[in-house]
Amino acid sequence: MPDWSYHTLFRPLLFRLPAIQARRWTLNAIGALAKCPGGPGLIELMGHMQPPASLQRKRLGITFPTPVGLGAGLDPNATALAALSQFGFGYIELGPVTKEPICEERSIERLTSHSSILYPTPMANDGVELLLERLNRMKPIRLPLGARLAFRPGSSPREAAVERRELIERLAPYCQFFTLDTREQTPAAGWDAEGWQEHLALLAGAARVPLLLAMPPDLTWEEAEGWLKPAFQAGIAGVSVSGGISASAGVSAGTPPFQAVAGRGQNPPPPSARIVGGLTREMSLSMVRQIRDHYPDLPIMASGGVTHPSDAQALLSAGADFVQLHSGLVYAGPGLPKRVNEAIWHEQHRQRESEIGQAGSDVTRDGANPSPPSDTASRDMVGEKKGWIAGKWLGFGMMAGGLLALIVALTTVVLPYDEDFLGMSSAELALINPQLLPFMSHDRVSLAGTMISIGLIYYQLSQHGLRRSLHWTRQVLLISGAIGFLSFFLFIGYGYFDILHAVLAALLLPFFVLAMRQPAREPLVPSPPQVHRDGVWRRSLWGQLFFVIIGCGLTGAGLIISAIGVTMVFVPQDLAFLCASPELLQSYNERLIPLIAHDRAGFGGALCSAGLAVLLISLWGFRQGDAWVWWTLFLGGVPGFASGIGIHFAVGYTDFVHLLPAYAGALLFLAALALTYPYFCWKS
């Protein structure tokens, strides 16, 4: 569920369901998808969420792909672990987990106005047995995994230590770190200073991987110090500021959060209930700052209402080494990890540029000339890797071929070698059936317009993407171009060899190969990141959804038209326009249907290639301020829709059912352009 489908379609439906049911359905659905053949590939295709390699961090002796993790509690039983591992996280924390199952006493509640979630039974989980079953069945996860170790509520320090030692032993093959949940460590159960020290002593040496202390952000600093000092003396490796706040804790407005639930006629939650999300943000920031001030070198993981990338940046600025998402995935959508990663990447890039600029200024002040960039760096900066130039020529070639095909389709319609193949002139074709040439013209004009659209898209991708080594633009060119060139073989499915198409393909193929030889490894280019979810962003999601529908529709239409071109050739509306049956057309000339089939199959292949380009740009290329993406979609769409719809009216082929998909696509196209223009083209 990318953001463009989550916020527009799924979230409104899921938020009508009870929270626990919505969570169950969502996790089961994406978990099942990840287990299907091709499911992981589909998740990657839809989201393209792998974090940039430069975000990699090494702490606690573990290499994390990114400092953005998924905290415990959202998927406590690892139902959708395989799917969530592809959302752009650097690690995932399982649990909370206990030896025996703990059932939900009451339903989870959303506090939507605060972007928060209330858990009446924070420790609820299916128990370690079921968790191990799931971990055993699934393929290895390529991310570091941790586990939040809880214990049976009411346990004494000694009983809890025995339970945790067993959990550590059983989960050790799967986990690279563990966190100790402190939310149930109440004085009434013997968790005073002496009991805490006894607990830590019993855990000493139980784990061969780092142990972290999970600290709720609503503790006073005196309370936090009471847990922290003995823990560090016992060898605890770091801290996780997580676990939410008590449901009866005050917030900045001075109102207990539980009133948001009780005000709807619900009973107040039990004393053990916890709230995670926006209501914890300020407390989490304060706790992170205090821990960092007192322990400068301590590894800190922190969660607390991260629903915008700016929230994650605030936690990192406060001193956290890692940020954990939880409620943000519910309220901000599954694209949040990707947006946070991009914001962190842009901040890293800005700092690097600032350091380089400062170093250059220092050298200049010292009176020395700054050293010139290396040859490789210079070539990269001016785009001397020629692949992007070849890509532009590929686009020019497609546009030129499309214009030439358009001129022919609007004038003579058929070329001399077409007439040689048929053994008939265009005048003879017009004589046997006056509708034949207009029908062939409508196919060929549609193909020409699609070729021009493809050429414009390829030019834009090369000029603005491949030139800057953007990885996703190369992937779009590769997939769309490969389909386009392979579709050439559809032309000869009926034994007809189109000389013009063959020459054009032979001329353009070297440019395609040269363009693909250029490495393109940059995941992003420097530009202000999307750090807030505002109205412009929300409207752009509808536009993105419409572009995705258009891309899928064009691709599907291309496949159908290609299939028709190599099988039945005509649809009923075609035959009604021609006022002829296939048998009658065959009687005119036995080579007439193969010629028409060649046109149809070729148009279908081109339409499929264009549709894939639009689809992949819509899935991977949406970033605020990238105006060239909007212009690519606009310029790429106009020739295709204008030629495809316009030629039907020009030749009188105006069957409403036949043109309905084109009308729908054109309306979606105009709506998508209007909805996404502010997002792409307005200056922030």
C-alpha positions as CSV (number, residue, x, y, z in Angstrom):
1,M,0.0,0.0,0.0
2,P,2.0,3.0,-1.2
3,D,1.0,6.5,0.0
4,W,-1.0,7.2,-3.2
5,S,-3.3,4.2,-2.6
6,Y,-3.2,4.2,1.2
7,H,-4.4,7.8,1.7
8,T,-6.8,7.9,-1.2
9,L,-8.4,4.5,-1.0
10,F,-7.4,2.3,1.9
11,R,-7.1,4.6,4.9
12,P,-10.6,6.0,4.7
13,L,-11.9,2.4,4.6
14,L,-9.6,1.1,7.4
15,F,-10.4,4.0,9.7
16,R,-14.1,3.0,9.6
17,L,-13.2,-0.3,11.1
18,P,-12.2,-1.0,14.7
19,A,-8.5,-0.3,15.1
20,I,-7.6,-3.9,16.1
21,Q,-9.6,-5.3,13.1
22,A,-8.0,-2.8,10.7
23,R,-4.5,-3.8,11.9
24,R,-5.3,-7.5,11.6
25,W,-6.6,-7.2,8.1
26,T,-3.8,-4.9,6.9
27,L,-1.0,-7.1,8.4
28,N,-2.6,-10.3,7.1
29,A,-3.0,-8.8,3.6
30,I,0.5,-7.5,3.2
31,G,1.9,-10.5,4.9
32,A,0.1,-12.8,2.5
33,L,1.3,-10.7,-0.5
34,A,5.0,-11.1,0.6
35,K,4.6,-14.9,0.7
36,C,3.1,-15.1,-2.8
37,P,5.4,-15.9,-5.8
38,G,6.4,-12.5,-7.1
39,G,5.0,-10.7,-4.1
40,P,8.3,-9.2,-2.8
41,G,9.0,-8.0,-6.3
42,L,5.6,-6.3,-6.5
43,I,6.2,-4.6,-3.2
44,E,9.5,-3.3,-4.5
45,L,8.0,-2.2,-7.8
46,M,5.2,-0.3,-6.1
47,G,7.3,1.4,-3.5
48,H,11.0,1.4,-4.7
49,M,11.8,2.1,-1.1
50,Q,15.3,0.8,-0.6
51,P,17.3,3.4,1.4
52,P,20.3,5.1,-0.1
53,A,23.6,3.3,0.7
54,S,25.1,6.4,2.3
55,L,22.6,6.2,5.1
56,Q,24.2,3.1,6.5
57,R,25.3,3.3,10.1
58,K,27.4,1.0,12.4
59,R,26.5,1.1,16.0
60,L,26.4,-1.6,18.7
61,G,28.6,-3.7,16.5
62,I,25.7,-3.9,14.0
63,T,25.5,-2.5,10.5
64,F,22.1,-0.8,10.0
65,P,21.1,0.1,6.4
66,T,19.5,3.3,7.7
67,P,18.8,4.9,11.1
68,V,15.1,4.5,10.6
69,G,13.5,1.4,12.3
70,L,10.2,0.0,13.0
71,G,9.5,-0.2,16.8
72,A,7.8,-3.0,18.7
73,G,4.1,-3.2,19.1
74,L,2.7,-2.4,15.6
75,D,3.2,-6.0,14.4
76,P,3.9,-7.8,17.7
77,N,3.5,-11.2,16.2
78,A,5.6,-10.8,13.0
79,T,2.5,-11.4,10.8
80,A,3.8,-9.1,8.1
81,L,7.5,-9.1,8.9
82,A,8.7,-10.1,5.4
83,A,6.6,-7.3,3.8
84,L,7.5,-4.6,6.3
85,S,11.2,-5.4,5.8
86,Q,10.8,-4.0,2.3
87,F,9.4,-0.7,3.4
88,G,12.8,1.1,3.7
89,F,13.5,0.3,7.4
90,G,17.0,-0.2,8.7
91,Y,15.9,-2.6,11.4
92,I,12.7,-4.1,12.9
93,E,12.0,-4.6,16.6
94,L,9.8,-7.7,17.2
95,G,7.4,-8.0,20.1
96,P,6.8,-7.2,22.8
97,V,7.2,-10.9,23.4
98,T,6.5,-13.0,26.5
99,K,6.8,-16.7,27.1
100,E,3.1,-17.3,27.3
101,P,0.4,-15.5,25.2
102,I,-1.2,-12.3,26.7
103,C,-4.6,-11.5,25.3
104,E,-6.1,-8.1,24.6
105,E,-8.3,-7.0,27.5
106,R,-9.9,-4.3,25.5
107,S,-9.8,-3.1,21.9
108,I,-7.0,-0.8,20.7
109,E,-8.3,2.8,20.2
110,R,-7.2,5.5,17.7
111,L,-6.8,9.0,19.0
112,T,-7.0,10.4,15.5
113,S,-6.9,14.1,16.4
114,H,-3.6,13.6,18.1
115,S,-2.2,11.0,15.6
116,S,-1.9,8.6,18.5
117,I,-2.9,5.0,19.5
118,L,-4.1,3.8,22.9
119,Y,-3.1,0.3,23.8
120,P,-5.2,-0.9,26.8
121,T,-2.9,-4.0,27.0
122,P,0.6,-2.9,25.9
123,M,2.1,-6.4,26.4
124,A,-0.5,-8.3,24.3
125,N,1.1,-10.9,22.1
126,D,0.7,-14.5,20.9
127,G,3.7,-15.8,22.9
128,V,7.2,-16.9,21.9
129,E,6.1,-20.3,20.5
130,L,4.0,-18.8,17.8
131,L,6.6,-16.1,17.1
132,L,9.2,-18.8,16.6
133,E,6.9,-20.8,14.3
134,R,6.6,-17.8,12.1
135,L,10.3,-17.0,12.1
136,N,11.1,-20.6,11.3
137,R,8.7,-20.6,8.3
138,M,9.8,-17.4,6.6
139,K,12.9,-16.8,4.5
140,P,15.8,-15.0,6.3
141,I,15.2,-11.2,6.7
142,R,18.1,-9.1,5.4
143,L,17.6,-6.5,8.1
144,P,18.9,-6.5,11.7
145,L,16.1,-7.8,13.9
146,G,15.7,-7.0,17.6
147,A,13.1,-8.2,20.1
148,R,11.4,-6.3,22.9
149,L,11.5,-8.6,25.9
150,A,8.6,-8.4,28.3
151,F,7.4,-10.7,31.0
152,R,4.2,-11.9,32.6
153,P,2.5,-8.9,34.4
154,G,2.9,-9.1,38.1
155,S,6.2,-11.0,37.9
156,S,8.9,-10.4,40.5
157,P,12.4,-9.4,39.3
158,R,13.7,-12.9,39.7
159,E,10.7,-14.5,37.9
160,A,11.0,-11.9,35.1
161,A,14.7,-12.6,34.7
162,V,14.1,-16.4,34.4
163,E,11.5,-15.7,31.7
164,R,13.7,-13.2,29.8
165,R,16.7,-15.6,29.9
166,E,14.6,-18.2,28.2
167,L,13.3,-15.7,25.6
168,I,16.9,-14.6,24.9
169,E,18.1,-18.2,24.4
170,R,15.2,-19.1,22.1
171,L,15.3,-15.9,20.0
172,A,19.1,-15.6,19.8
173,P,19.3,-17.3,16.3
174,Y,17.1,-14.6,14.8
175,C,17.9,-11.4,16.7
176,Q,20.9,-9.0,16.6
177,F,19.9,-7.1,19.7
178,F,17.3,-7.2,22.5
179,T,15.5,-4.4,24.5
180,L,14.2,-4.8,28.0
181,D,10.7,-3.5,28.4
182,T,10.4,-1.6,31.8
183,R,6.7,-0.7,31.6
184,E,5.5,-3.5,34.0
185,Q,8.4,-3.0,36.5
186,T,6.2,-1.7,39.3
187,P,7.3,-1.2,43.0
188,A,4.3,-3.3,44.1
189,A,5.8,-6.4,42.4
190,G,9.2,-5.8,44.1
191,W,10.8,-3.7,41.4
192,D,12.7,-1.3,43.8
193,A,16.4,-0.5,43.4
194,E,17.4,-3.8,45.0
195,G,15.0,-5.8,42.9
196,W,16.2,-4.1,39.7
197,Q,19.9,-4.9,40.5
198,E,19.0,-8.5,41.2
199,H,17.2,-8.7,37.9
200,L,20.2,-7.3,36.0
201,A,22.6,-9.6,37.8
202,L,20.5,-12.6,36.8
203,L,20.5,-11.4,33.2
204,A,24.3,-10.9,33.1
205,G,25.9,-12.9,30.4
206,A,22.6,-14.3,29.1
207,A,22.9,-12.5,25.7
208,R,25.8,-12.6,23.3
209,V,24.3,-9.6,21.5
210,P,23.7,-6.0,22.8
211,L,21.0,-5.5,25.4
212,L,19.2,-2.1,25.4
213,L,17.0,-0.6,28.0
214,A,13.5,0.6,26.8
215,M,12.7,3.8,28.7
216,P,9.1,5.3,28.5
217,P,9.4,9.0,27.8
218,D,7.0,10.0,30.7
219,L,9.5,9.1,33.4
220,T,10.9,11.9,35.5
221,W,14.7,12.2,35.2
222,E,15.1,10.9,38.7
223,E,13.1,7.8,37.8
224,A,15.0,7.4,34.6
225,E,18.4,7.6,36.4
226,G,17.1,5.0,38.9
227,W,16.8,2.5,36.0
228,L,19.8,3.8,33.9
229,K,22.7,3.8,36.3
230,P,22.4,0.2,37.5
231,A,21.8,-0.9,34.0
232,F,25.0,0.6,32.6
233,Q,27.0,-0.8,35.5
234,A,25.6,-4.2,34.5
235,G,26.7,-3.8,30.9
236,I,23.5,-2.6,29.1
237,A,24.7,-1.3,25.7
238,G,22.2,1.4,24.9
239,V,18.8,3.0,25.4
240,S,15.6,2.9,23.5
241,V,13.2,5.8,24.3
242,S,10.0,4.1,23.6
243,G,6.9,2.4,25.0
244,G,4.6,5.4,25.0
245,I,3.2,7.3,27.9
246,S,0.7,6.3,30.6
247,A,-2.9,6.9,29.5
248,S,-3.4,9.1,32.6
249,A,-0.3,11.3,32.0
250,G,-0.9,14.9,31.2
251,V,-0.1,16.5,27.8
252,S,0.9,20.0,26.8
253,A,-2.8,21.1,26.7
254,G,-3.2,19.9,30.3
255,T,-5.9,17.3,29.4
256,P,-5.4,13.6,30.2
257,P,-5.3,11.7,26.9
258,F,-7.8,9.1,28.0
259,Q,-10.6,11.7,27.9
260,A,-10.3,11.6,24.1
261,V,-11.6,8.0,24.4
262,A,-13.9,8.4,27.5
263,G,-15.6,11.4,25.8
264,R,-17.1,9.0,23.2
265,G,-18.9,7.1,26.0
266,Q,-16.1,4.6,26.5
267,N,-14.9,3.7,30.0
268,P,-11.5,5.1,31.0
269,P,-8.7,2.7,30.1
270,P,-7.0,0.6,32.7
271,P,-4.0,2.0,34.6
272,S,-1.6,-0.1,32.6
273,A,-2.8,1.4,29.3
274,R,-0.2,3.2,27.2
275,I,-0.4,5.8,24.4
276,V,2.0,6.0,21.5
277,G,2.1,8.7,18.9
278,G,1.9,12.5,18.7
279,L,1.0,12.9,22.3
280,T,4.4,11.5,23.3
281,R,6.5,13.7,21.0
282,E,7.5,16.5,23.4
283,M,8.2,14.1,26.2
284,S,10.3,11.9,23.9
285,L,12.4,14.8,22.7
286,S,13.0,15.9,26.3
287,M,14.0,12.5,27.4
288,V,16.4,12.1,24.5
289,R,18.0,15.4,25.2
290,Q,18.5,14.6,28.9
291,I,20.0,11.2,28.2
292,R,22.4,12.7,25.5
293,D,23.4,15.4,27.9
294,H,24.3,12.9,30.6
295,Y,25.6,10.1,28.4
296,P,27.3,11.7,25.3
297,D,28.5,8.4,23.8
298,L,25.5,6.2,24.5
299,P,23.7,4.7,21.5
300,I,20.1,5.9,21.6
301,M,17.1,4.7,19.7
302,A,14.0,6.9,20.0
303,S,10.4,6.9,19.0
304,G,7.7,9.4,19.8
305,G,5.0,10.5,17.4
306,V,7.1,10.5,14.2
307,T,4.4,11.2,11.6
308,H,6.4,13.7,9.5
309,P,10.1,13.5,8.4
310,S,10.6,16.7,10.3
311,D,9.7,14.8,13.5
312,A,12.4,12.3,12.8
313,Q,14.9,15.1,12.1
314,A,14.0,16.7,15.5
315,L,14.8,13.4,17.4
316,L,18.1,13.1,15.5
317,S,19.0,16.7,16.3
318,A,18.1,16.1,20.0
319,G,20.7,13.4,20.1
320,A,19.1,10.1,18.9
321,D,21.2,7.8,16.8
322,F,18.2,6.0,15.4
323,V,14.5,6.8,15.1
324,Q,11.7,4.3,15.4
325,L,8.3,4.5,13.6
326,H,5.1,3.2,15.0
327,S,1.9,5.3,14.9
328,G,3.3,7.2,12.0
329,L,2.9,4.2,9.8
330,V,-0.8,4.2,10.6
331,Y,-1.5,8.0,10.2
332,A,1.2,9.0,7.7
333,G,1.2,5.9,5.5
334,P,3.6,3.2,4.5
335,G,5.7,5.7,2.5
336,L,6.8,7.4,5.7
337,P,10.1,5.4,6.1
338,K,11.0,6.3,2.5
339,R,10.3,10.0,3.1
340,V,12.2,10.0,6.4
341,N,15.2,8.4,4.6
342,E,15.1,11.0,1.9
343,A,15.0,13.8,4.4
344,I,18.0,12.4,6.3
345,W,19.9,11.9,3.0
346,H,19.2,15.5,2.0
347,E,20.4,16.8,5.4
348,Q,23.6,14.7,5.1
349,H,24.1,16.1,1.6
350,R,23.6,19.7,2.8
351,Q,26.0,19.2,5.6
352,R,28.6,17.7,3.2
353,E,28.2,20.6,0.8
354,S,28.5,23.1,3.7
355,E,31.7,21.4,4.9
356,I,33.2,21.4,1.4
357,G,32.3,25.0,0.9
358,Q,33.8,25.9,4.3
359,A,37.0,24.0,3.5
360,G,37.2,25.9,0.2
361,S,36.8,29.2,1.9
362,D,39.5,28.3,4.5
363,V,41.9,27.4,1.7
364,T,41.2,30.6,-0.2
365,R,41.7,32.7,3.0
366,D,45.1,30.9,3.5
367,G,46.1,32.2,0.0
368,A,46.3,28.8,-1.7
369,N,44.5,27.7,-4.8
370,P,41.9,25.0,-4.2
371,S,42.9,21.8,-5.9
372,P,40.9,21.0,-9.1
373,P,38.4,18.2,-9.0
374,S,39.6,14.8,-10.1
375,D,39.1,13.8,-13.7
376,T,36.3,11.3,-12.7
377,A,34.5,13.9,-10.6
378,S,34.8,16.5,-13.4
379,R,33.4,14.0,-15.9
380,D,30.5,13.3,-13.5
381,M,29.7,16.9,-13.0
382,V,29.6,17.9,-16.7
383,G,27.9,14.6,-17.7
384,E,30.8,13.4,-19.8
385,K,29.6,9.9,-19.4
386,K,27.9,9.8,-22.8
387,G,25.0,7.5,-22.0
388,W,22.6,10.3,-21.3
389,I,23.4,11.9,-24.7
390,A,22.7,8.6,-26.4
391,G,19.4,8.6,-24.5
392,K,18.5,12.0,-25.8
393,W,19.3,10.9,-29.4
394,L,17.1,7.9,-28.8
395,G,14.3,10.3,-27.8
396,F,15.0,12.5,-30.9
397,G,14.9,9.4,-33.1
398,M,11.6,8.2,-31.7
399,M,10.1,11.7,-32.2
400,A,11.5,11.9,-35.8
401,G,10.2,8.5,-36.6
402,G,6.8,9.4,-35.1
403,L,6.6,12.6,-37.1
404,L,7.5,10.8,-40.3
405,A,4.9,8.1,-39.6
406,L,2.3,10.8,-38.9
407,I,2.9,12.6,-42.2
408,V,2.5,9.3,-44.1
409,A,-0.6,8.4,-42.1
410,L,-2.3,11.8,-42.8
411,T,-1.4,11.8,-46.5
412,T,-0.8,8.7,-48.6
413,V,-1.5,6.3,-45.6
414,V,0.3,3.4,-47.3
415,L,3.9,3.4,-48.6
416,P,5.1,1.9,-51.8
417,Y,6.4,-1.3,-50.1
418,D,2.9,-1.7,-48.6
419,E,1.4,-1.6,-52.0
420,D,4.0,-4.0,-53.3
421,F,3.1,-6.4,-50.5
422,L,-0.6,-6.2,-51.3
423,G,-0.2,-6.0,-55.1
424,M,-2.7,-3.2,-55.0
425,S,-2.5,0.6,-55.0
426,S,-4.1,2.9,-52.5
427,A,-6.6,3.9,-55.2
428,E,-7.6,0.3,-55.6
429,L,-8.0,-0.1,-51.8
430,A,-10.2,3.0,-51.8
431,L,-12.2,1.6,-54.6
432,I,-13.0,-1.8,-53.1
433,N,-13.9,-0.3,-49.7
434,P,-13.9,3.5,-49.0
435,Q,-13.4,2.9,-45.3
436,L,-10.2,0.9,-45.6
437,L,-7.8,3.8,-45.9
438,P,-9.4,5.9,-43.2
439,F,-9.3,2.8,-40.9
440,M,-5.6,2.2,-41.6
441,S,-5.0,5.9,-41.2
442,H,-6.5,5.8,-37.7
443,D,-4.2,3.0,-36.7
444,R,-1.1,4.6,-38.1
445,V,-1.8,8.1,-36.7
446,S,-2.4,6.5,-33.2
447,L,1.0,4.7,-33.5
448,A,2.7,7.9,-34.7
449,G,1.3,9.9,-31.7
450,T,2.5,7.2,-29.3
451,M,6.0,7.2,-30.8
452,I,6.2,10.9,-30.4
453,S,5.1,10.6,-26.8
454,I,7.7,7.9,-26.1
455,G,10.4,10.0,-27.7
456,L,9.5,13.0,-25.5
457,I,9.5,10.9,-22.4
458,Y,12.9,9.3,-23.2
459,Y,14.4,12.7,-24.0
460,Q,13.2,14.1,-20.6
461,L,14.4,11.0,-18.7
462,S,17.8,11.3,-20.3
463,Q,18.2,15.0,-20.0
464,H,17.0,15.4,-16.4
465,G,17.6,11.9,-14.9
466,L,20.2,9.9,-16.6
467,R,22.5,12.9,-17.0
468,R,22.5,13.1,-13.2
469,S,22.9,9.3,-12.8
470,L,19.5,8.9,-11.2
471,H,18.9,5.2,-10.8
472,W,15.2,5.1,-11.3
473,T,15.3,7.0,-14.6
474,R,17.7,4.4,-16.0
475,Q,15.3,1.6,-14.9
476,V,12.4,3.3,-16.6
477,L,14.3,3.6,-19.8
478,L,15.5,0.0,-19.6
479,I,12.1,-1.6,-19.0
480,S,10.1,0.6,-21.4
481,G,12.8,0.5,-24.1
482,A,13.3,-3.2,-23.9
483,I,9.5,-3.8,-24.3
484,G,9.4,-1.4,-27.2
485,F,12.3,-3.0,-29.1
486,L,11.0,-6.5,-28.4
487,S,7.6,-5.5,-29.8
488,F,9.2,-5.2,-33.2
489,F,8.8,-9.0,-33.6
490,L,5.1,-8.5,-33.4
491,F,5.3,-6.8,-36.8
492,I,6.3,-10.1,-38.5
493,G,3.7,-12.3,-36.8
494,Y,1.8,-12.5,-40.0
495,G,4.7,-12.7,-42.3
496,Y,4.8,-9.0,-43.1
497,F,8.2,-7.3,-42.8
498,D,7.9,-3.5,-42.4
499,I,11.1,-2.0,-43.9
500,L,10.6,1.5,-42.3
501,H,10.1,0.1,-38.8
502,A,13.1,-2.3,-39.3
503,V,15.4,0.6,-40.4
504,L,14.2,2.8,-37.5
505,A,14.7,0.0,-35.0
506,A,18.2,-0.7,-36.3
507,L,19.2,2.9,-36.2
508,L,17.9,3.5,-32.6
509,L,19.0,0.2,-31.0
510,P,22.7,1.3,-30.7
511,F,21.6,4.5,-28.9
512,F,19.5,2.5,-26.5
513,V,22.5,0.2,-25.8
514,L,24.8,3.1,-25.3
515,A,22.3,4.8,-22.9
516,M,22.1,1.6,-20.8
517,R,25.9,1.4,-20.6
518,Q,26.0,4.5,-18.4
519,P,26.0,3.6,-14.7
520,A,23.2,5.3,-12.7
521,R,23.5,4.6,-9.0
522,E,22.3,7.9,-7.4
523,P,19.0,7.3,-5.6
524,L,18.2,11.0,-5.3
525,V,19.4,14.4,-6.4
526,P,19.9,17.4,-4.1
527,S,16.6,19.2,-3.6
528,P,14.4,20.2,-0.6
529,P,12.8,17.1,0.8
530,Q,9.2,16.5,1.6
531,V,9.1,17.0,5.3
532,H,5.4,17.9,6.0
533,R,2.1,16.4,4.9
534,D,0.2,19.5,3.7
535,G,-2.8,20.0,1.4
536,V,-0.6,20.2,-1.7
537,W,0.9,16.8,-0.9
538,R,-2.4,15.2,-0.2
539,R,-3.9,16.5,-3.5
540,S,-0.8,15.2,-5.3
541,L,-1.5,11.7,-4.1
542,W,-4.8,11.7,-6.0
543,G,-3.0,13.0,-9.0
544,Q,-0.4,10.2,-8.6
545,L,-3.1,7.6,-8.2
546,F,-4.7,8.9,-11.5
547,F,-1.3,8.7,-13.3
548,V,-0.8,5.2,-12.0
549,I,-4.3,4.2,-13.3
550,I,-3.4,5.8,-16.7
551,G,-0.1,3.9,-16.8
552,C,-1.8,0.6,-16.0
553,G,-4.6,1.4,-18.4
554,L,-2.2,2.1,-21.3
555,T,-0.1,-0.9,-20.5
556,G,-3.1,-3.1,-20.4
557,A,-4.6,-1.6,-23.5
558,G,-1.3,-2.2,-25.3
559,L,-1.2,-5.8,-24.3
560,I,-4.8,-6.3,-25.4
561,I,-4.3,-4.5,-28.7
562,S,-1.1,-6.6,-29.4
563,A,-3.0,-9.8,-28.6
564,I,-5.9,-8.8,-30.9
565,G,-3.4,-7.8,-33.6
566,V,-1.8,-11.3,-33.7
567,T,-5.1,-13.2,-33.2
568,M,-8.5,-11.9,-34.2
569,V,-7.2,-8.6,-35.6
570,F,-10.6,-6.8,-35.3
571,V,-13.1,-5.9,-32.6
572,P,-16.8,-5.6,-33.4
573,Q,-16.7,-1.8,-33.6
574,D,-13.9,-2.0,-36.2
575,L,-16.0,-4.3,-38.5
576,A,-19.0,-2.0,-38.0
577,F,-16.9,1.0,-39.2
578,L,-15.5,-1.0,-42.1
579,C,-19.0,-2.4,-43.0
580,A,-17.3,-5.7,-43.7
581,S,-16.6,-9.0,-42.2
582,P,-13.2,-10.6,-41.9
583,E,-14.2,-13.1,-44.6
584,L,-15.1,-10.2,-47.0
585,L,-11.9,-8.4,-46.3
586,Q,-10.0,-11.6,-46.9
587,S,-11.8,-11.9,-50.3
588,Y,-10.6,-8.4,-51.3
589,N,-7.0,-9.4,-50.8
590,E,-5.6,-12.3,-48.8
591,R,-2.7,-10.1,-47.6
592,L,-4.9,-7.2,-46.4
593,I,-5.6,-8.6,-43.0
594,P,-1.9,-9.4,-42.3
595,L,-1.1,-5.7,-43.2
596,I,-3.7,-4.4,-40.8
597,A,-2.7,-6.9,-38.2
598,H,0.9,-5.6,-38.4
599,D,-0.3,-2.1,-37.7
600,R,-2.4,-3.1,-34.8
601,A,0.3,-5.3,-33.2
602,G,2.9,-2.5,-33.6
603,F,0.6,0.1,-32.1
604,G,-0.1,-2.3,-29.2
605,G,3.6,-2.8,-28.5
606,A,4.3,1.0,-28.6
607,L,1.3,1.7,-26.3
608,C,2.6,-0.9,-23.8
609,S,6.0,0.7,-23.9
610,A,4.6,4.1,-23.3
611,G,2.2,2.9,-20.6
612,L,5.1,1.2,-18.7
613,A,7.1,4.5,-18.8
614,V,4.2,6.5,-17.4
615,L,3.5,3.9,-14.8
616,L,7.1,3.6,-13.5
617,I,7.5,7.4,-13.5
618,S,4.3,7.7,-11.5
619,L,5.5,5.0,-9.0
620,W,9.1,6.1,-8.6
621,G,9.5,9.7,-9.7
622,F,7.2,11.7,-7.5
623,R,9.2,14.2,-5.4
624,Q,8.2,17.7,-4.5
625,G,9.8,20.4,-6.6
626,D,10.9,18.1,-9.5
627,A,9.0,20.2,-12.1
628,W,10.7,18.2,-15.0
629,V,8.7,15.1,-14.0
630,W,5.4,17.0,-14.4
631,W,6.5,18.4,-17.8
632,T,7.6,14.9,-18.8
633,L,4.1,13.5,-18.0
634,F,2.4,16.5,-19.7
635,L,4.5,16.5,-22.9
636,G,4.4,12.7,-23.1
637,G,0.6,12.6,-22.7
638,V,-0.5,15.3,-25.1
639,P,0.6,13.7,-28.5
640,G,-0.8,10.3,-27.5
641,F,-4.2,11.5,-26.4
642,A,-4.5,14.2,-29.1
643,S,-3.7,11.8,-32.0
644,G,-5.6,8.9,-30.5
645,I,-8.8,10.7,-30.0
646,G,-8.5,13.3,-32.8
647,I,-8.0,10.9,-35.6
648,H,-11.2,9.0,-34.7
649,F,-13.2,12.2,-35.2
650,A,-11.2,13.0,-38.4
651,V,-12.1,9.7,-40.0
652,G,-15.6,9.5,-38.5
653,Y,-14.9,6.5,-36.3
654,T,-16.8,7.9,-33.3
655,D,-18.3,4.8,-31.6
656,F,-18.8,5.9,-28.0
657,V,-18.0,2.5,-26.5
658,H,-14.8,2.2,-28.6
659,L,-13.6,5.6,-27.4
660,L,-14.8,5.4,-23.8
661,P,-11.4,4.2,-22.5
662,A,-9.7,7.1,-24.3
663,Y,-12.2,9.6,-23.0
664,A,-11.7,8.3,-19.4
665,G,-7.9,8.4,-19.8
666,A,-7.9,11.9,-21.1
667,L,-10.1,13.1,-18.2
668,L,-7.9,11.4,-15.7
669,F,-4.9,12.9,-17.4
670,L,-6.2,16.5,-17.1
671,A,-7.2,15.9,-13.5
672,A,-3.8,14.4,-12.6
673,L,-2.0,17.3,-14.2
674,A,-4.1,19.8,-12.3
675,L,-3.7,18.0,-9.0
676,T,0.1,17.5,-9.2
677,Y,1.1,20.9,-10.7
678,P,1.4,22.7,-7.3
679,Y,3.4,19.8,-5.8
680,F,5.9,19.7,-8.7
681,C,6.0,23.3,-9.9
682,W,5.2,25.7,-7.1
683,K,8.2,27.0,-5.3
684,S,8.2,26.1,-1.6
